[in-house]
Amino acid sequence: MTRIVSKFGIAAALTLGMLATAAAQGTKTKPAPKPAKPTTTIPVTKDATGEVVRVDTVTRYIHDTVTGPIQYRRDTITVTGATITRYDTTTVVTVPGWLDRGNGLYFGLGAGSYYPSGGLGGGQIPGYAFQANLGVDPAGSPLGLRLTAGLARPDEEQVTSTLGGRPSVVNITGDLKLRVPFFSSNRFPNFGLYAVGGGALAMYKDLVMEDENKVPQLADHNWHDAFGWNAGGGATLSLGHKRELFLEARAINFMKSGFENGHQVPIILGINWY
């Protein structure tokens, strides 16, 4: 019995000791925290009098966040009055060099055959002729001007060959030239037709002419002249680089008082340079 009481006494003493220790720890005062050391150095500046000037710099960041639905606004401008619609069209056409049709001032040379008839047919037979052209074909216009000079050398008829030397005829004509636009289409881009006509001046020597009674009369070796007209036409083929090949035939007529009208038909092949 005594041992049991002793054990309870020891247990009670241990319990009271533990409670006293816990109470003492709960009432123990915590030490005061140490002051924090400054982490920012503030510069100190003195003025001219020695006073301390302190400058504090404070940086403040503000973040604004706007949320909400997206709004669209449409502005409408109304113009009153007449409406003008303008179309600007630029077309670039590349033309091969050999299709480049000539326009403007040109000069030409040619040669061919010469056929006398009318009052000249009784004393001369066909011969040869040379021709030089100087003219202008304005761009965009079918009508042009041309001045032509030609030298013809018909041969003598066998019956009249003993009456003089070989005849010489110089023809100078001033013409209007009309280019026919029908063949200027895309189907025949390098081919053209034209007509010429105007006044003529013929100068000649050693030319046998028939009088009104069909009797051949020999012109002397001196130069004579007579006025008349000419008309004809031709075809052109563009060679490119402002050149064209031409083939033309004209009737050149002149008349001398007391004689039959003299008719000449030169057929010339040549080249014009623009």
Buried (B, 14 or more C-beta within 10 A) or exposed (E): EEEEEEEEEEEEEEEEEEEEEEEEEEEEEEEEEEEEEEEEEEEEEEEEEEEEEEEEEEEEEEEEEEEEEEEEEEEEEEEEEEEEEEEEEEEEEEEEEEEBBBBEEBEBEBBBBBBBBBBBBBBBBBBBBBBBBBBBBEEEEBEBBBBBBBBBBBBBBEEBBEBBEBBBBBBBBEBEBBBEEEBBEEEEBBEBBBBBBBEBBBBBBBBBBBBEEEEBBBBEEEEEEBEBBBBBBBBBBBBBEBBBBBBBBBBBBBBBEEBBBBBBBBBBBBBBBB
